[in-house]
């Protein structure tokens, strides 16, 4: 493999222990509006940007609120979690420090909106390692499109094959892999039933951040773990 010079990290479920807060966010919002959600509502929006989820709510349930108003309500409901509670996955900060010492440039590419992301990464000590944060809302495309990875790669300044993308979600991992990035699959409980799919896609699979040296793994000594 080529020596990895840059890394694009997903945030939720990859760097942060946060996917649980999204498990019922959609249905909870609808109930606050006096609407009974479909049983599969949260599964339907699991891989959506906030913007796309808002559009779905408006179309499916005939909500009169604008997409911006829905997004503001959803983000407000998550504010306490991101501002005060969520923590990095175990071993993440040591991983990031290892890459920093090796001279690897890093950034975040996330489907979560910036007003939630920036306070969380700063509080958790992640932000100081990152060159930039890219959000799907600002890019205008979800992770079923490679647009967010391409923008991040442009900032990092390296060819796709010299950039690793860390993802826990199989659909996003598939997008990054198809666009020529070195794919690192990261285990998260939210996708525990789809780990074989993620393993098959990944150039490197990490069951956690505690059992391996990131520099040795990603900068030339191994190509598989776990």
N, C-alpha and C positions, 0 to 999 in steps of 0.2 A: 504494500500500500504506500501511497505518497505520504510524506511527513505532514501531519496536520498542523496548520499554521493559524487557523481560526476556528471558533466554535460558535454555533447558534443554539442557544438553549430555549426550549419551551419553558414556561413558568409553572403552571398548575399541574401537579402530579409528577413533574420532572424535577424542579428545584424546590417547590413548596409542597408541604402536606396540606393540600387545599381542595382536592376534588370533592370531598364530602360536602362542602358548602354549596356546591352546584347541584347536588342530588335532588333537591326539592325546590330550587329557587324559582323555577317557572310556575309550578303548580301553586306555590305559596303566593306569588304575585297575583295570579288569577283569582284565588280565593279572597285576597284583599279587595279585589274589584267586584266581589259578589258573584263570581263566575265559577261554575263547577268544571274543573279541568278534566280532559280525557285521561284515562288511566295511564296512557303512554306519553303524556305531555313531556315529562322531564327527559325521557329517553329520546324523544324526537328532537329536542333542542340541545342535547348533550354536546354535539359536535358543531353547533352553530356559533357564529359571532353573536354578541348582544344585539347588534343591528338586525341580523337575520331572524333571531328569535322574536324580536319586536314585530317585524313584518309578518311573521307566522301568526302571532297572537292577534294582530289586527285582522288578518284575513280569515282565520279560523273562528274567532269568537266575536268578530264585529265590534271590536273595541273602538271607542271614539278618540281615545288619547293618541297623540302623535307618537311616532317612533322615538323621538327625543324624550318625551315625557315618560314613556315606558322604561326606556333605558335609565333615566335618572332615578326612577322609583326602584328598579332592580339594583342599581349600583348603591343606592342609599341603604337598602336592606343588607348589603354585603359589607358596608363600610366598616362596621365594628370588627368584623373578622379580619379584613385586610389591614386596617389601621392598628389593631391592638392584639390580635390573637394568633394568627397563622404563623407557623414556624418552618424553617428549612427542613428538608428531609435529612435524616441523620447522615453525617459525613459530608454534606454538600460544601460547607465552607472550607474544609481541608482540601477537597477536590479542586475548588476554584483557586485556592492559594497555590496548589501544585502547578496548575496551568499558568498562573500569573508568573511564578518564578521561572517557568520554562519559556516565557516570552510569547505565549499564545494570546491572541486578541479574542475577546469574547463579547457577545451581545445577547439580548433577549428578544424572542419573537413570540408573541402571545395573542390569544384570542380575547383576553381580558382587557377591559378598557384602562387607559392610562391613569385616570384618577384613583383607581384601586391599586394598580401595579406599583406606581412610584413610591407611595408610602410604605408598602409592604417590603419591597426590595431594600429600601433604605434602612428600615427598622431591623430587618433580619441580617444585615451585613452583606447582602448580595450585590447591591447597586455599585459599590466601589470597584467591583471587578469588571463592570460592563462598560463597553464603549458607547452603547446606545440601547434604547428600548424601542422595538417596533410593535405596533398593535394592528390587528386585523381591521379594526374599525377605521383607523387612519389610512391604512393601505387600500382599503376598499374591497378586499377579497378575503374570504376565509381560507383555511388551510387545506381545502380541497383544490386550491390553486397554489402554484409555487411563488406567487407574487411576493409574499412577505419574506420568503427565504432569499429571493433574488435581490430584494432591496437591502437586506441585511448583508448579503455577500458583497454587494457593491460597496458598502461602507467598510467592510473588513478588508477588501482589496485583494482577495485571493481567488484563484479558480475554484469551482465547485468541488473538484476532487481533493482539494487541500483544506476543505472546510468540513467539520463534523457537525451534524445536526442531532441534538439530543431530544428525543420525543418519547412520551409514554403512550400516546394515542395511535393505534394502528393506522387510522385513516390519514393522519398527518404524516406519520412515518412513511407511508406509501408514496405520498406526494413528494417528500424530500428525496427519497431514494430514486424515484423516477426522474428527478431533475438532475441527477448526477452527484449528489452530495454523499459523503461518507456518513452512514446512518448508525447512530447509537440508540438502541432501544433500551428504555429504562422501565423497570417494573413499577407498577402502581396498582394498588388494590382495586381501583376503579375499573381497570381492564383485566382483572385477574383471570377471567374466562377466555381471554383472547391472547394469552402469552405465546402460544405456539405460532400464531400468525405473526406476532411481533418478532419473535426469534427468527422466523424464516426470512423476514424482510431485512433484519439488522446485519450490518457488518460486524458489529460488536454489541453484545447484549449484557446489560448490567442488572443483576437482581437487587443490588443495593449499591451504596457508595462507600461501604465500610470494608469490603473484602478485597480491594485491589488498589494498587498505586496508579493513579490516573496518568501520570507521565509515562510510566512503563507500558501501560495498556495502549495508550493512544498515540504515542510518539515513536512507535516503531518496533516494540518488542513482541507484541501479541496482537491477534485480531479477533479472538473470541474469549469470553469469560462467562462462567455460570452455566 
